[in-house]
Amino acid sequence: MKKTNYRKIYESYYGPIPSDNTGRTYDIHHIDGNHNNNDPLNLKAVTVQEHYTEHYKRKDWYACSLIAFRMNLLPAEISKLNSELQKRRVTEGTHHLLKRPDGTSLASDKVRNGTHHLLSGKIQSDANKLRVKNGTHNFLSSDFAKERSKKLLENGQHTSQIKVCCIKCSKEVSINTLNQHLLSNRCK
């Protein structure tokens, strides 16, 4: 299945995607919630906060959790969103660990099809193969990890260099130290 670039569709119809006061480009929201409906009239440019709020109102916990990472929400808030998502999956009967009457589950289907992320060797999932090829897999050697960290530092993209504002005191801190900052007496 080919994924359509709805951002390009938006730009061809409305012009350049606006940016907020930090220079971050707006998200493109599908108004009717259908990501396959890329009609320009169904696309709307919104800030990341507006995008999060739209999906939160709809209780679209999956979209909220994805957006939350880009908003640098606290891990506890992201965990709450993911918990709501898993509860919904259990209620809908789509959770991967739920058993069917025959004793199978979505997880056992993935193992049988060779697409489970914990499988190794020839039947390892395409996603993990791609992560290894791109050098982003978390099980790669420590030498590779050191080299990757070095490149991230050089490009100013290392997590120690990413600054966020504390939601309590508005002090700018490294994303690495945000939780420590919130729990310390430095946060007023």
C-alpha positions in Angstrom: 0.0 0.0 0.0 1.5 3.3 -1.0 1.3 6.1 1.5 0.2 9.5 0.1 2.0 12.5 1.3 -0.9 14.6 2.6 1.5 17.5 3.5 2.4 17.9 -0.2 -1.3 17.8 -1.1 -2.0 20.5 1.5 0.8 22.7 0.2 -0.2 22.3 -3.5 -3.7 23.4 -2.6 -3.2 26.0 0.2 0.5 27.1 -0.2 3.3 26.7 2.3 2.6 25.1 5.7 2.7 27.8 8.4 5.1 27.8 11.3 4.6 28.6 14.9 6.7 31.2 16.9 9.4 28.6 17.6 9.8 27.8 13.9 8.1 24.4 14.1 5.9 23.8 11.1 2.2 23.1 11.8 0.8 19.6 11.7 -1.7 18.7 9.1 -4.9 17.3 10.6 -7.4 15.1 8.8 -10.7 16.8 9.8 -12.9 13.7 9.4 -10.3 11.5 11.2 -9.9 9.3 8.1 -6.2 9.3 7.2 -6.9 7.9 3.7 -9.1 10.9 2.9 -6.5 13.3 1.6 -9.0 15.6 -0.1 -7.6 19.1 0.4 -10.9 20.2 2.0 -10.3 17.5 4.6 -6.8 18.8 5.5 -6.2 21.6 8.1 -3.0 23.1 9.4 -2.9 23.2 13.2 -0.3 23.7 15.9 0.9 20.5 17.6 -1.1 21.5 20.7 -4.3 22.0 18.7 -3.6 18.7 16.9 -3.3 16.9 20.3 -6.5 18.6 21.6 -8.5 17.5 18.5 -7.5 13.9 19.0 -7.9 14.0 22.8 -11.5 15.2 22.3 -12.1 12.2 20.1 -10.4 9.9 22.6 -8.0 8.8 19.8 -5.4 7.7 22.3 -3.0 6.2 19.7 -2.7 9.6 17.8 -2.5 11.4 21.2 0.4 9.2 22.3 2.3 9.8 19.0 1.8 13.6 19.2 2.6 13.6 22.9 6.2 12.5 22.2 6.7 15.5 19.9 5.2 17.8 22.6 7.7 16.5 25.2 5.0 15.5 27.6 6.1 13.8 30.8 6.5 10.1 30.7 3.6 9.7 33.2 1.3 11.6 30.9 2.3 9.4 27.9 1.9 6.3 30.0 -1.7 7.4 30.9 -2.5 7.8 27.2 -1.1 4.4 26.3 -3.0 2.9 29.2 -6.2 4.3 27.8 -5.3 2.9 24.4 -4.7 -0.6 25.7 -8.0 -0.5 27.7 -9.8 0.4 24.5 -8.1 -2.4 22.6 -9.2 -4.9 25.3 -12.8 -3.6 25.2 -12.8 -3.8 21.4 -11.2 -7.3 21.4 -8.2 -6.1 19.4 -5.5 -6.3 22.1 -2.6 -8.5 20.8 -2.6 -10.7 24.0 -6.3 -11.5 24.1 -7.1 -15.2 23.4 -9.7 -16.3 20.9 -11.9 -19.3 21.6 -9.4 -21.5 19.7 -6.6 -20.4 22.0 -4.8 -18.2 19.4 -4.1 -14.5 19.6 -2.9 -11.6 17.4 0.6 -12.2 18.9 0.5 -15.9 18.0 -0.6 -14.9 14.4 2.5 -12.7 14.1 4.7 -15.5 15.3 3.1 -17.9 12.8 3.4 -15.4 10.0 7.1 -14.6 10.9 6.3 -10.9 11.6 6.7 -10.8 15.4 9.3 -8.3 16.5 11.1 -10.7 18.8 11.7 -13.3 16.1 15.3 -13.6 14.8 17.1 -15.0 11.8 15.5 -15.3 8.4 12.0 -14.6 9.6 12.9 -11.4 11.5 10.3 -8.7 10.7 11.0 -6.2 7.8 10.7 -3.4 10.3 13.6 -4.7 12.4 15.7 -5.4 9.3 15.1 -1.8 8.2 16.1 -0.5 11.7 19.3 -2.5 11.5 20.0 -1.2 8.0 19.4 2.4 9.0 21.5 1.9 12.1 18.6 2.8 14.5 18.0 -0.6 16.1 18.5 -0.6 19.9 20.4 -3.9 19.9 23.3 -2.7 17.7 26.8 -2.8 19.1 28.1 -0.3 21.6 30.7 1.0 19.0 27.8 1.8 16.7 25.9 3.5 19.5 28.9 5.6 20.4 29.3 6.7 16.7 25.6 7.5 16.4 25.7 9.6 19.6 28.8 11.4 18.3 26.9 12.3 15.1 23.8 13.4 17.0 26.0 15.6 19.2 27.7 17.1 16.1 24.3 17.9 14.6 22.9 19.3 17.8 20.3 16.5 17.9 21.5 14.6 21.0 18.9 14.4 23.8 21.3 16.2 26.1 21.1 19.2 23.7 17.4 19.3 23.3 15.9 21.9 25.6 12.4 22.0 26.9 10.5 24.4 29.3 9.5 23.0 32.7 5.7 23.0 32.9 5.9 24.1 36.6 8.5 26.8 36.7 9.1 27.6 33.0 12.9 27.1 33.4 14.6 25.8 30.3 16.3 22.4 31.0 17.7 19.5 29.0 15.1 16.9 28.1 17.4 14.3 29.8 17.2 16.1 33.1 13.5 17.2 33.1 12.3 14.5 35.4 15.1 15.1 37.9 14.4 18.8 37.7 10.7 18.4 38.4 11.4 16.1 41.4 14.2 18.4 42.8 13.9 21.4 45.0 15.2 23.6 42.1 11.7 23.5 40.5 9.6 26.1 42.2 
